Amino acid sequence: MNAQGKELTDWERAFQHIKAGGSTSIGCALEAMRKKRLIVDQIIIVTDEGENATP
């Protein structure tokens, strides 16, 4: 997926059709990475700000 520009509105437009299915939680993915001892330089999180569950 690519935004057609560098502004926040360009990214919002690029992701406009992606919708959360409920109970989205980044903690689950981070815990899986921790258990696998996966080391990364950077994590990028794209959110609709609708998270409603704890990990």
mmCIF entry with sequence, helices, sheets and N, C-alpha, C, O atoms, coordinates in Angstrom:
data_MODEL
# 
_entry.id   MODEL 
# 
_entity.id                         1 
_entity.type                       polymer 
_entity.pdbx_number_of_molecules   1 
# 
_entity_poly.entity_id                      1 
_entity_poly.type                           'polypeptide(L)' 
_entity_poly.nstd_linkage                   no 
_entity_poly.nstd_monomer                   no 
_entity_poly.pdbx_seq_one_letter_code       MNAQGKELTDWERAFQHIKAGGSTSIGCALEAMRKKRLIVDQIIIVTDEGENATP 
_entity_poly.pdbx_seq_one_letter_code_can   MNAQGKELTDWERAFQHIKAGGSTSIGCALEAMRKKRLIVDQIIIVTDEGENATP 
_entity_poly.pdbx_strand_id                 A 
# 
loop_
_entity_poly_seq.entity_id 
_entity_poly_seq.num 
_entity_poly_seq.mon_id 
_entity_poly_seq.hetero 
1 1  MET n 
1 2  ASN n 
1 3  ALA n 
1 4  GLN n 
1 5  GLY n 
1 6  LYS n 
1 7  GLU n 
1 8  LEU n 
1 9  THR n 
1 10 ASP n 
1 11 TRP n 
1 12 GLU n 
1 13 ARG n 
1 14 ALA n 
1 15 PHE n 
1 16 GLN n 
1 17 HIS n 
1 18 ILE n 
1 19 LYS n 
1 20 ALA n 
1 21 GLY n 
1 22 GLY n 
1 23 SER n 
1 24 THR n 
1 25 SER n 
1 26 ILE n 
1 27 GLY n 
1 28 CYS n 
1 29 ALA n 
1 30 LEU n 
1 31 GLU n 
1 32 ALA n 
1 33 MET n 
1 34 ARG n 
1 35 LYS n 
1 36 LYS n 
1 37 ARG n 
1 38 LEU n 
1 39 ILE n 
1 40 VAL n 
1 41 ASP n 
1 42 GLN n 
1 43 ILE n 
1 44 ILE n 
1 45 ILE n 
1 46 VAL n 
1 47 THR n 
1 48 ASP n 
1 49 GLU n 
1 50 GLY n 
1 51 GLU n 
1 52 ASN n 
1 53 ALA n 
1 54 THR n 
1 55 PRO n 
# 
_struct_asym.id          A 
_struct_asym.entity_id   1 
# 
loop_
_struct_conf.conf_type_id 
_struct_conf.id 
_struct_conf.pdbx_PDB_helix_id 
_struct_conf.beg_label_comp_id 
_struct_conf.beg_label_asym_id 
_struct_conf.beg_label_seq_id 
_struct_conf.pdbx_beg_PDB_ins_code 
_struct_conf.end_label_comp_id 
_struct_conf.end_label_asym_id 
_struct_conf.end_label_seq_id 
_struct_conf.pdbx_end_PDB_ins_code 
_struct_conf.beg_auth_comp_id 
_struct_conf.beg_auth_asym_id 
_struct_conf.beg_auth_seq_id 
_struct_conf.end_auth_comp_id 
_struct_conf.end_auth_asym_id 
_struct_conf.end_auth_seq_id 
_struct_conf.pdbx_PDB_helix_class 
_struct_conf.details 
_struct_conf.pdbx_PDB_helix_length 
HELX_P HELX_P1 AA1 LEU A 8  ? ALA A 14 ? LEU A 8  ALA A 14 1 ? 7  
HELX_P HELX_P2 AA2 ILE A 26 ? LYS A 35 ? ILE A 26 LYS A 35 1 ? 10 
# 
_struct_conf_type.id          HELX_P 
_struct_conf_type.criteria    ? 
_struct_conf_type.reference   ? 
# 
loop_
_atom_site.group_PDB 
_atom_site.id 
_atom_site.type_symbol 
_atom_site.label_atom_id 
_atom_site.label_alt_id 
_atom_site.label_comp_id 
_atom_site.label_asym_id 
_atom_site.label_entity_id 
_atom_site.label_seq_id 
_atom_site.pdbx_PDB_ins_code 
_atom_site.Cartn_x 
_atom_site.Cartn_y 
_atom_site.Cartn_z 
_atom_site.occupancy 
_atom_site.B_iso_or_equiv 
_atom_site.pdbx_formal_charge 
_atom_site.auth_seq_id 
_atom_site.auth_comp_id 
_atom_site.auth_asym_id 
_atom_site.auth_atom_id 
_atom_site.pdbx_PDB_model_num 
ATOM 1   N N  . MET A 1 1  ? 0.847   -1.162  0.000  1.00 0.00 ? 1  MET A N  1 
ATOM 2   C CA . MET A 1 1  ? 0.000   0.000   0.000  1.00 0.00 ? 1  MET A CA 1 
ATOM 3   C C  . MET A 1 1  ? 0.897   1.230   0.000  1.00 0.00 ? 1  MET A C  1 
ATOM 4   O O  . MET A 1 1  ? 1.816   1.321   0.813  1.00 0.00 ? 1  MET A O  1 
ATOM 5   N N  . ASN A 1 2  ? 0.651   2.152   -0.875 1.00 0.00 ? 2  ASN A N  1 
ATOM 6   C CA . ASN A 1 2  ? 1.446   3.369   -0.976 1.00 0.00 ? 2  ASN A CA 1 
ATOM 7   C C  . ASN A 1 2  ? 0.553   4.590   -0.924 1.00 0.00 ? 2  ASN A C  1 
ATOM 8   O O  . ASN A 1 2  ? -0.504  4.634   -1.553 1.00 0.00 ? 2  ASN A O  1 
ATOM 9   N N  . ALA A 1 3  ? 0.989   5.576   -0.168 1.00 0.00 ? 3  ALA A N  1 
ATOM 10  C CA . ALA A 1 3  ? 0.286   6.854   -0.158 1.00 0.00 ? 3  ALA A CA 1 
ATOM 11  C C  . ALA A 1 3  ? 0.761   7.648   -1.373 1.00 0.00 ? 3  ALA A C  1 
ATOM 12  O O  . ALA A 1 3  ? 1.909   7.523   -1.800 1.00 0.00 ? 3  ALA A O  1 
ATOM 13  N N  . GLN A 1 4  ? -0.114  8.444   -1.909 1.00 0.00 ? 4  GLN A N  1 
ATOM 14  C CA . GLN A 1 4  ? 0.228   9.286   -3.053 1.00 0.00 ? 4  GLN A CA 1 
ATOM 15  C C  . GLN A 1 4  ? 0.655   10.661  -2.567 1.00 0.00 ? 4  GLN A C  1 
ATOM 16  O O  . GLN A 1 4  ? 0.097   11.676  -2.984 1.00 0.00 ? 4  GLN A O  1 
ATOM 17  N N  . GLY A 1 5  ? 1.637   10.690  -1.692 1.00 0.00 ? 5  GLY A N  1 
ATOM 18  C CA . GLY A 1 5  ? 2.136   11.937  -1.124 1.00 0.00 ? 5  GLY A CA 1 
ATOM 19  C C  . GLY A 1 5  ? 2.768   11.666  0.226  1.00 0.00 ? 5  GLY A C  1 
ATOM 20  O O  . GLY A 1 5  ? 2.938   10.513  0.623  1.00 0.00 ? 5  GLY A O  1 
ATOM 21  N N  . LYS A 1 6  ? 3.115   12.730  0.928  1.00 0.00 ? 6  LYS A N  1 
ATOM 22  C CA . LYS A 1 6  ? 3.805   12.579  2.203  1.00 0.00 ? 6  LYS A CA 1 
ATOM 23  C C  . LYS A 1 6  ? 3.038   13.160  3.386  1.00 0.00 ? 6  LYS A C  1 
ATOM 24  O O  . LYS A 1 6  ? 3.509   13.098  4.521  1.00 0.00 ? 6  LYS A O  1 
ATOM 25  N N  . GLU A 1 7  ? 1.893   13.709  3.134  1.00 0.00 ? 7  GLU A N  1 
ATOM 26  C CA . GLU A 1 7  ? 1.109   14.320  4.202  1.00 0.00 ? 7  GLU A CA 1 
ATOM 27  C C  . GLU A 1 7  ? 0.249   13.274  4.911  1.00 0.00 ? 7  GLU A C  1 
ATOM 28  O O  . GLU A 1 7  ? -0.038  12.216  4.353  1.00 0.00 ? 7  GLU A O  1 
ATOM 29  N N  . LEU A 1 8  ? -0.157  13.578  6.140  1.00 0.00 ? 8  LEU A N  1 
ATOM 30  C CA . LEU A 1 8  ? -1.012  12.676  6.905  1.00 0.00 ? 8  LEU A CA 1 
ATOM 31  C C  . LEU A 1 8  ? -2.297  12.363  6.139  1.00 0.00 ? 8  LEU A C  1 
ATOM 32  O O  . LEU A 1 8  ? -2.748  11.217  6.137  1.00 0.00 ? 8  LEU A O  1 
ATOM 33  N N  . THR A 1 9  ? -2.878  13.346  5.504  1.00 0.00 ? 9  THR A N  1 
ATOM 34  C CA . THR A 1 9  ? -4.119  13.116  4.759  1.00 0.00 ? 9  THR A CA 1 
ATOM 35  C C  . THR A 1 9  ? -3.911  12.133  3.608  1.00 0.00 ? 9  THR A C  1 
ATOM 36  O O  . THR A 1 9  ? -4.832  11.397  3.253  1.00 0.00 ? 9  THR A O  1 
ATOM 37  N N  . ASP A 1 10 ? -2.720  12.113  3.025  1.00 0.00 ? 10 ASP A N  1 
ATOM 38  C CA . ASP A 1 10 ? -2.422  11.150  1.960  1.00 0.00 ? 10 ASP A CA 1 
ATOM 39  C C  . ASP A 1 10 ? -2.450  9.724   2.506  1.00 0.00 ? 10 ASP A C  1 
ATOM 40  O O  . ASP A 1 10 ? -2.971  8.816   1.858  1.00 0.00 ? 10 ASP A O  1 
ATOM 41  N N  . TRP A 1 11 ? -1.887  9.530   3.701  1.00 0.00 ? 11 TRP A N  1 
ATOM 42  C CA . TRP A 1 11 ? -1.889  8.203   4.329  1.00 0.00 ? 11 TRP A CA 1 
ATOM 43  C C  . TRP A 1 11 ? -3.290  7.826   4.782  1.00 0.00 ? 11 TRP A C  1 
ATOM 44  O O  . TRP A 1 11 ? -3.688  6.668   4.647  1.00 0.00 ? 11 TRP A O  1 
ATOM 45  N N  . GLU A 1 12 ? -4.042  8.774   5.314  1.00 0.00 ? 12 GLU A N  1 
ATOM 46  C CA . GLU A 1 12 ? -5.419  8.487   5.716  1.00 0.00 ? 12 GLU A CA 1 
ATOM 47  C C  . GLU A 1 12 ? -6.238  8.014   4.520  1.00 0.00 ? 12 GLU A C  1 
ATOM 48  O O  . GLU A 1 12 ? -7.039  7.087   4.640  1.00 0.00 ? 12 GLU A O  1 
ATOM 49  N N  . ARG A 1 13 ? -6.040  8.644   3.377  1.00 0.00 ? 13 ARG A N  1 
ATOM 50  C CA . ARG A 1 13 ? -6.741  8.257   2.158  1.00 0.00 ? 13 ARG A CA 1 
ATOM 51  C C  . ARG A 1 13 ? -6.299  6.860   1.708  1.00 0.00 ? 13 ARG A C  1 
ATOM 52  O O  . ARG A 1 13 ? -7.128  6.062   1.271  1.00 0.00 ? 13 ARG A O  1 
ATOM 53  N N  . ALA A 1 14 ? -5.004  6.559   1.811  1.00 0.00 ? 14 ALA A N  1 
ATOM 54  C CA . ALA A 1 14 ? -4.484  5.253   1.391  1.00 0.00 ? 14 ALA A CA 1 
ATOM 55  C C  . ALA A 1 14 ? -5.053  4.124   2.242  1.00 0.00 ? 14 ALA A C  1 
ATOM 56  O O  . ALA A 1 14 ? -5.278  3.023   1.739  1.00 0.00 ? 14 ALA A O  1 
ATOM 57  N N  . PHE A 1 15 ? -5.287  4.385   3.523  1.00 0.00 ? 15 PHE A N  1 
ATOM 58  C CA . PHE A 1 15 ? -5.769  3.350   4.436  1.00 0.00 ? 15 PHE A CA 1 
ATOM 59  C C  . PHE A 1 15 ? -7.269  3.436   4.715  1.00 0.00 ? 15 PHE A C  1 
ATOM 60  O O  . PHE A 1 15 ? -7.755  2.733   5.601  1.00 0.00 ? 15 PHE A O  1 
ATOM 61  N N  . GLN A 1 16 ? -7.997  4.245   4.015  1.00 0.00 ? 16 GLN A N  1 
ATOM 62  C CA . GLN A 1 16 ? -9.401  4.481   4.326  1.00 0.00 ? 16 GLN A CA 1 
ATOM 63  C C  . GLN A 1 16 ? -10.280 3.234   4.252  1.00 0.00 ? 16 GLN A C  1 
ATOM 64  O O  . GLN A 1 16 ? -11.325 3.192   4.901  1.00 0.00 ? 16 GLN A O  1 
ATOM 65  N N  . HIS A 1 17 ? -9.893  2.230   3.493  1.00 0.00 ? 17 HIS A N  1 
ATOM 66  C CA . HIS A 1 17 ? -10.723 1.036   3.341  1.00 0.00 ? 17 HIS A CA 1 
ATOM 67  C C  . HIS A 1 17 ? -10.334 -0.086  4.308  1.00 0.00 ? 17 HIS A C  1 
ATOM 68  O O  . HIS A 1 17 ? -10.956 -1.148  4.297  1.00 0.00 ? 17 HIS A O  1 
ATOM 69  N N  . ILE A 1 18 ? -9.329  0.132   5.132  1.00 0.00 ? 18 ILE A N  1 
ATOM 70  C CA . ILE A 1 18 ? -8.923  -0.869  6.111  1.00 0.00 ? 18 ILE A CA 1 
ATOM 71  C C  . ILE A 1 18 ? -9.681  -0.598  7.397  1.00 0.00 ? 18 ILE A C  1 
ATOM 72  O O  . ILE A 1 18 ? -9.601  0.494   7.960  1.00 0.00 ? 18 ILE A O  1 
ATOM 73  N N  . LYS A 1 19 ? -10.411 -1.590  7.853  1.00 0.00 ? 19 LYS A N  1 
ATOM 74  C CA . LYS A 1 19 ? -11.223 -1.443  9.062  1.00 0.00 ? 19 LYS A CA 1 
ATOM 75  C C  . LYS A 1 19 ? -10.864 -2.523  10.070 1.00 0.00 ? 19 LYS A C  1 
ATOM 76  O O  . LYS A 1 19 ? -10.639 -3.676  9.703  1.00 0.00 ? 19 LYS A O  1 
ATOM 77  N N  . ALA A 1 20 ? -10.813 -2.146  11.336 1.00 0.00 ? 20 ALA A N  1 
ATOM 78  C CA . ALA A 1 20 ? -10.546 -3.112  12.404 1.00 0.00 ? 20 ALA A CA 1 
ATOM 79  C C  . ALA A 1 20 ? -11.747 -4.033  12.555 1.00 0.00 ? 20 ALA A C  1 
ATOM 80  O O  . ALA A 1 20 ? -12.894 -3.617  12.392 1.00 0.00 ? 20 ALA A O  1 
ATOM 81  N N  . GLY A 1 21 ? -11.461 -5.289  12.870 1.00 0.00 ? 21 GLY A N  1 
ATOM 82  C CA . GLY A 1 21 ? -12.528 -6.267  13.031 1.00 0.00 ? 21 GLY A CA 1 
ATOM 83  C C  . GLY A 1 21 ? -12.949 -6.469  14.474 1.00 0.00 ? 21 GLY A C  1 
ATOM 84  O O  . GLY A 1 21 ? -13.789 -7.323  14.755 1.00 0.00 ? 21 GLY A O  1 
ATOM 85  N N  . GLY A 1 22 ? -12.390 -5.712  15.382 1.00 0.00 ? 22 GLY A N  1 
ATOM 86  C CA . GLY A 1 22 ? -12.758 -5.821  16.790 1.00 0.00 ? 22 GLY A CA 1 
ATOM 87  C C  . GLY A 1 22 ? -11.657 -6.465  17.609 1.00 0.00 ? 22 GLY A C  1 
ATOM 88  O O  . GLY A 1 22 ? -10.954 -7.359  17.138 1.00 0.00 ? 22 GLY A O  1 
ATOM 89  N N  . SER A 1 23 ? -11.519 -6.005  18.821 1.00 0.00 ? 23 SER A N  1 
ATOM 90  C CA . SER A 1 23 ? -10.539 -6.512  19.780 1.00 0.00 ? 23 SER A CA 1 
ATOM 91  C C  . SER A 1 23 ? -9.104  -6.452  19.273 1.00 0.00 ? 23 SER A C  1 
ATOM 92  O O  . SER A 1 23 ? -8.291  -7.317  19.597 1.00 0.00 ? 23 SER A O  1 
ATOM 93  N N  . THR A 1 24 ? -8.796  -5.441  18.485 1.00 0.00 ? 24 THR A N  1 
ATOM 94  C CA . THR A 1 24 ? -7.452  -5.260  17.980 1.00 0.00 ? 24 THR A CA 1 
ATOM 95  C C  . THR A 1 24 ? -6.535  -4.866  19.137 1.00 0.00 ? 24 THR A C  1 
ATOM 96  O O  . THR A 1 24 ? -6.870  -3.977  19.920 1.00 0.00 ? 24 THR A O  1 
ATOM 97  N N  . SER A 1 25 ? -5.389  -5.519  19.244 1.00 0.00 ? 25 SER A N  1 
ATOM 98  C CA . SER A 1 25 ? -4.461  -5.206  20.322 1.00 0.00 ? 25 SER A CA 1 
ATOM 99  C C  . SER A 1 25 ? -3.033  -5.441  19.862 1.00 0.00 ? 25 SER A C  1 
ATOM 100 O O  . SER A 1 25 ? -2.685  -6.566  19.505 1.00 0.00 ? 25 SER A O  1 
ATOM 101 N N  . ILE A 1 26 ? -2.205  -4.420  19.861 1.00 0.00 ? 26 ILE A N  1 
ATOM 102 C CA . ILE A 1 26 ? -0.810  -4.540  19.451 1.00 0.00 ? 26 ILE A CA 1 
ATOM 103 C C  . ILE A 1 26 ? -0.017  -5.381  20.450 1.00 0.00 ? 26 ILE A C  1 
ATOM 104 O O  . ILE A 1 26 ? 1.006   -5.967  20.097 1.00 0.00 ? 26 ILE A O  1 
ATOM 105 N N  . GLY A 1 27 ? -0.484  -5.439  21.681 1.00 0.00 ? 27 GLY A N  1 
ATOM 106 C CA . GLY A 1 27 ? 0.222   -6.197  22.708 1.00 0.00 ? 27 GLY A CA 1 
ATOM 107 C C  . GLY A 1 27 ? 0.397   -7.666  22.356 1.00 0.00 ? 27 GLY A C  1 
ATOM 108 O O  . GLY A 1 27 ? 1.411   -8.266  22.712 1.00 0.00 ? 27 GLY A O  1 
ATOM 109 N N  . CYS A 1 28 ? -0.565  -8.251  21.667 1.00 0.00 ? 28 CYS A N  1 
ATOM 110 C CA . CYS A 1 28 ? -0.463  -9.667  21.281 1.00 0.00 ? 28 CYS A CA 1 
ATOM 111 C C  . CYS A 1 28 ? 0.723   -9.886  20.345 1.00 0.00 ? 28 CYS A C  1 
ATOM 112 O O  . CYS A 1 28 ? 1.493   -10.830 20.524 1.00 0.00 ? 28 CYS A O  1 
ATOM 113 N N  . ALA A 1 29 ? 0.866   -9.032  19.367 1.00 0.00 ? 29 ALA A N  1 
ATOM 114 C CA . ALA A 1 29 ? 1.984   -9.163  18.424 1.00 0.00 ? 29 ALA A CA 1 
ATOM 115 C C  . ALA A 1 29 ? 3.314   -8.914  19.121 1.00 0.00 ? 29 ALA A C  1 
ATOM 116 O O  . ALA A 1 29 ? 4.289   -9.621  18.864 1.00 0.00 ? 29 ALA A O  1 
ATOM 117 N N  . LEU A 1 30 ? 3.363   -7.926  19.992 1.00 0.00 ? 30 LEU A N  1 
ATOM 118 C CA . LEU A 1 30 ? 4.601   -7.639  20.718 1.00 0.00 ? 30 LEU A CA 1 
ATOM 119 C C  . LEU A 1 30 ? 4.982   -8.782  21.649 1.00 0.00 ? 30 LEU A C  1 
ATOM 120 O O  . LEU A 1 30 ? 6.164   -9.094  21.792 1.00 0.00 ? 30 LEU A O  1 
ATOM 121 N N  . GLU A 1 31 ? 4.009   -9.401  22.276 1.00 0.00 ? 31 GLU A N  1 
ATOM 122 C CA . GLU A 1 31 ? 4.289   -10.537 23.154 1.00 0.00 ? 31 GLU A CA 1 
ATOM 123 C C  . GLU A 1 31 ? 4.817   -11.728 22.350 1.00 0.00 ? 31 GLU A C  1 
ATOM 124 O O  . GLU A 1 31 ? 5.730   -12.419 22.801 1.00 0.00 ? 31 GLU A O  1 
ATOM 125 N N  . ALA A 1 32 ? 4.253   -11.972 21.169 1.00 0.00 ? 32 ALA A N  1 
ATOM 126 C CA . ALA A 1 32 ? 4.746   -13.051 20.306 1.00 0.00 ? 32 ALA A CA 1 
ATOM 127 C C  . ALA A 1 32 ? 6.191   -12.784 19.889 1.00 0.00 ? 32 ALA A C  1 
ATOM 128 O O  . ALA A 1 32 ? 7.011   -13.702 19.862 1.00 0.00 ? 32 ALA A O  1 
ATOM 129 N N  . MET A 1 33 ? 6.501   -11.540 19.567 1.00 0.00 ? 33 MET A N  1 
ATOM 130 C CA . MET A 1 33 ? 7.876   -11.177 19.208 1.00 0.00 ? 33 MET A CA 1 
ATOM 131 C C  . MET A 1 33 ? 8.817   -11.379 20.388 1.00 0.00 ? 33 MET A C  1 
ATOM 132 O O  . MET A 1 33 ? 9.939   -11.856 20.216 1.00 0.00 ? 33 MET A O  1 
ATOM 133 N N  . ARG A 1 34 ? 8.367   -11.018 21.580 1.00 0.00 ? 34 ARG A N  1 
ATOM 134 C CA . ARG A 1 34 ? 9.186   -11.169 22.779 1.00 0.00 ? 34 ARG A CA 1 
ATOM 135 C C  . ARG A 1 34 ? 9.484   -12.641 23.048 1.00 0.00 ? 34 ARG A C  1 
ATOM 136 O O  . ARG A 1 34 ? 10.622  -13.006 23.346 1.00 0.00 ? 34 ARG A O  1 
ATOM 137 N N  . LYS A 1 35 ? 8.458   -13.482 22.943 1.00 0.00 ? 35 LYS A N  1 
ATOM 138 C CA . LYS A 1 35 ? 8.640   -14.914 23.189 1.00 0.00 ? 35 LYS A CA 1 
ATOM 139 C C  . LYS A 1 35 ? 9.602   -15.553 22.194 1.00 0.00 ? 35 LYS A C  1 
ATOM 140 O O  . LYS A 1 35 ? 10.333  -16.481 22.539 1.00 0.00 ? 35 LYS A O  1 
ATOM 141 N N  . LYS A 1 36 ? 9.602   -15.057 20.968 1.00 0.00 ? 36 LYS A N  1 
ATOM 142 C CA . LYS A 1 36 ? 10.506  -15.584 19.942 1.00 0.00 ? 36 LYS A CA 1 
ATOM 143 C C  . LYS A 1 36 ? 11.882  -14.923 20.007 1.00 0.00 ? 36 LYS A C  1 
ATOM 144 O O  . LYS A 1 36 ? 12.777  -15.245 19.224 1.00 0.00 ? 36 LYS A O  1 
ATOM 145 N N  . ARG A 1 37 ? 12.036  -13.987 20.961 1.00 0.00 ? 37 ARG A N  1 
ATOM 146 C CA . ARG A 1 37 ? 13.277  -13.223 21.109 1.00 0.00 ? 37 ARG A CA 1 
ATOM 147 C C  . ARG A 1 37 ? 13.648  -12.508 19.807 1.00 0.00 ? 37 ARG A C  1 
ATOM 148 O O  . ARG A 1 37 ? 14.822  -12.397 19.454 1.00 0.00 ? 37 ARG A O  1 
ATOM 149 N N  . LEU A 1 38 ? 12.641  -12.037 19.118 1.00 0.00 ? 38 LEU A N  1 
ATOM 150 C CA . LEU A 1 38 ? 12.820  -11.317 17.860 1.00 0.00 ? 38 LEU A CA 1 
ATOM 151 C C  . LEU A 1 38 ? 13.259  -9.887  18.162 1.00 0.00 ? 38 LEU A C  1 
ATOM 152 O O  . LEU A 1 38 ? 12.596  -9.172  18.914 1.00 0.00 ? 38 LEU A O  1 
ATOM 153 N N  . ILE A 1 39 ? 14.356  -9.484  17.585 1.00 0.00 ? 39 ILE A N  1 
ATOM 154 C CA . ILE A 1 39 ? 14.880  -8.134  17.787 1.00 0.00 ? 39 ILE A CA 1 
ATOM 155 C C  . ILE A 1 39 ? 14.711  -7.355  16.487 1.00 0.00 ? 39 ILE A C  1 
ATOM 156 O O  . ILE A 1 39 ? 15.127  -7.809  15.421 1.00 0.00 ? 39 ILE A O  1 
ATOM 157 N N  . VAL A 1 40 ? 14.109  -6.201  16.586 1.00 0.00 ? 40 VAL A N  1 
ATOM 158 C CA . VAL A 1 40 ? 13.883  -5.355  15.416 1.00 0.00 ? 40 VAL A CA 1 
ATOM 159 C C  . VAL A 1 40 ? 14.415  -3.959  15.688 1.00 0.00 ? 40 VAL A C  1 
ATOM 160 O O  . VAL A 1 40 ? 14.600  -3.567  16.841 1.00 0.00 ? 40 VAL A O  1 
ATOM 161 N N  . ASP A 1 41 ? 14.657  -3.222  14.637 1.00 0.00 ? 41 ASP A N  1 
ATOM 162 C CA . ASP A 1 41 ? 15.125  -1.841  14.771 1.00 0.00 ? 41 ASP A CA 1 
ATOM 163 C C  . ASP A 1 41 ? 13.977  -0.857  14.917 1.00 0.00 ? 41 ASP A C  1 
ATOM 164 O O  . ASP A 1 41 ? 14.121  0.212   15.511 1.00 0.00 ? 41 ASP A O  1 
ATOM 165 N N  . GLN A 1 42 ? 12.820  -1.246  14.353 1.00 0.00 ? 42 GLN A N  1 
ATOM 166 C CA . GLN A 1 42 ? 11.726  -0.286  14.315 1.00 0.00 ? 42 GLN A CA 1 
ATOM 167 C C  . GLN A 1 42 ? 10.402  -1.027  14.227 1.00 0.00 ? 42 GLN A C  1 
ATOM 168 O O  . GLN A 1 42 ? 10.307  -2.075  13.590 1.00 0.00 ? 42 GLN A O  1 
ATOM 169 N N  . ILE A 1 43 ? 9.389   -0.478  14.867 1.00 0.00 ? 43 ILE A N  1 
ATOM 170 C CA . ILE A 1 43 ? 8.024   -1.000  14.762 1.00 0.00 ? 43 ILE A CA 1 
ATOM 171 C C  . ILE A 1 43 ? 7.143   0.148   14.318 1.00 0.00 ? 43 ILE A C  1 
ATOM 172 O O  . ILE A 1 43 ? 7.161   1.225   14.914 1.00 0.00 ? 43 ILE A O  1 
ATOM 173 N N  . ILE A 1 44 ? 6.379   -0.084  13.280 1.00 0.00 ? 44 ILE A N  1 
ATOM 174 C CA . ILE A 1 44 ? 5.445   0.932   12.787 1.00 0.00 ? 44 ILE A CA 1 
ATOM 175 C C  . ILE A 1 44 ? 4.033   0.403   13.017 1.00 0.00 ? 44 ILE A C  1 
ATOM 176 O O  . ILE A 1 44 ? 3.690   -0.697  12.583 1.00 0.00 ? 44 ILE A O  1 
ATOM 177 N N  . ILE A 1 45 ? 3.239   1.184   13.692 1.00 0.00 ? 45 ILE A N  1 
ATOM 178 C CA . ILE A 1 45 ? 1.874   0.785   14.015 1.00 0.00 ? 45 ILE A CA 1 
ATOM 179 C C  . ILE A 1 45 ? 0.908   1.707   13.286 1.00 0.00 ? 45 ILE A C  1 
ATOM 180 O O  . ILE A 1 45 ? 0.967   2.928   13.428 1.00 0.00 ? 45 ILE A O  1 
ATOM 181 N N  . VAL A 1 46 ? 0.029   1.112   12.514 1.00 0.00 ? 46 VAL A N  1 
ATOM 182 C CA . VAL A 1 46 ? -1.029  1.856   11.832 1.00 0.00 ? 46 VAL A CA 1 
ATOM 183 C C  . VAL A 1 46 ? -2.323  1.504   12.553 1.00 0.00 ? 46 VAL A C  1 
ATOM 184 O O  . VAL A 1 46 ? -2.681  0.331   12.656 1.00 0.00 ? 46 VAL A O  1 
ATOM 185 N N  . THR A 1 47 ? -3.018  2.512   13.050 1.00 0.00 ? 47 THR A N  1 
ATOM 186 C CA . THR A 1 47 ? -4.210  2.263   13.854 1.00 0.00 ? 47 THR A CA 1 
ATOM 187 C C  . THR A 1 47 ? -5.369  3.146   13.446 1.00 0.00 ? 47 THR A C  1 
ATOM 188 O O  . THR A 1 47 ? -5.190  4.241   12.912 1.00 0.00 ? 47 THR A O  1 
ATOM 189 N N  . ASP A 1 48 ? -6.559  2.643   13.711 1.00 0.00 ? 48 ASP A N  1 
ATOM 190 C CA . ASP A 1 48 ? -7.763  3.463   13.532 1.00 0.00 ? 48 ASP A CA 1 
ATOM 191 C C  . ASP A 1 48 ? -8.133  4.099   14.870 1.00 0.00 ? 48 ASP A C  1 
ATOM 192 O O  . ASP A 1 48 ? -9.152  4.780   14.983 1.00 0.00 ? 48 ASP A O  1 
ATOM 193 N N  . GLU A 1 49 ? -7.298  3.869   15.880 1.00 0.00 ? 49 GLU A N  1 
ATOM 194 C CA . GLU A 1 49 ? -7.483  4.376   17.232 1.00 0.00 ? 49 GLU A CA 1 
ATOM 195 C C  . GLU A 1 49 ? -8.726  3.795   17.892 1.00 0.00 ? 49 GLU A C  1 
ATOM 196 O O  . GLU A 1 49 ? -9.274  4.385   18.823 1.00 0.00 ? 49 GLU A O  1 
ATOM 197 N N  . GLY A 1 50 ? -9.171  2.637   17.408 1.00 0.00 ? 50 GLY A N  1 
ATOM 198 C CA . GLY A 1 50 ? -10.369 2.025   17.962 1.00 0.00 ? 50 GLY A CA 1 
ATOM 199 C C  . GLY A 1 50 ? -10.075 0.820   18.829 1.00 0.00 ? 50 GLY A C  1 
ATOM 200 O O  . GLY A 1 50 ? -10.978 0.025   19.091 1.00 0.00 ? 50 GLY A O  1 
ATOM 201 N N  . GLU A 1 51 ? -8.822  0.653   19.292 1.00 0.00 ? 51 GLU A N  1 
ATOM 202 C CA . GLU A 1 51 ? -8.500  -0.492  20.133 1.00 0.00 ? 51 GLU A CA 1 
ATOM 203 C C  . GLU A 1 51 ? -9.364  -0.466  21.392 1.00 0.00 ? 51 GLU A C  1 
ATOM 204 O O  . GLU A 1 51 ? -9.537  0.567   22.039 1.00 0.00 ? 51 GLU A O  1 
ATOM 205 N N  . ASN A 1 52 ? -9.887  -1.619  21.706 1.00 0.00 ? 52 ASN A N  1 
ATOM 206 C CA . ASN A 1 52 ? -10.781 -1.653  22.854 1.00 0.00 ? 52 ASN A CA 1 
ATOM 207 C C  . ASN A 1 52 ? -10.543 -2.877  23.731 1.00 0.00 ? 52 ASN A C  1 
ATOM 208 O O  . ASN A 1 52 ? -11.410 -3.259  24.516 1.00 0.00 ? 52 ASN A O  1 
ATOM 209 N N  . ALA A 1 53 ? -9.364  -3.495  23.597 1.00 0.00 ? 53 ALA A N  1 
ATOM 210 C CA . ALA A 1 53 ? -9.064  -4.667  24.395 1.00 0.00 ? 53 ALA A CA 1 
ATOM 211 C C  . ALA A 1 53 ? -7.604  -4.622  24.822 1.00 0.00 ? 53 ALA A C  1 
ATOM 212 O O  . ALA A 1 53 ? -6.748  -4.119  24.094 1.00 0.00 ? 53 ALA A O  1 
ATOM 213 N N  . THR A 1 54 ? -7.330  -5.149  26.007 1.00 0.00 ? 54 THR A N  1 
ATOM 214 C CA . THR A 1 54 ? -5.952  -5.242  26.463 1.00 0.00 ? 54 THR A CA 1 
ATOM 215 C C  . THR A 1 54 ? -5.335  -6.516  25.899 1.00 0.00 ? 54 THR A C  1 
ATOM 216 O O  . THR A 1 54 ? -6.057  -7.427  25.492 1.00 0.00 ? 54 THR A O  1 
ATOM 217 N N  . PRO A 1 55 ? -4.013  -6.589  25.871 1.00 0.00 ? 55 PRO A N  1 
ATOM 218 C CA . PRO A 1 55 ? -3.354  -7.799  25.355 1.00 0.00 ? 55 PRO A CA 1 
ATOM 219 C C  . PRO A 1 55 ? -3.690  -9.031  26.171 1.00 0.00 ? 55 PRO A C  1 
ATOM 220 O O  . PRO A 1 55 ? -3.213  -10.123 25.863 1.00 0.00 ? 55 PRO A O  1 
# 
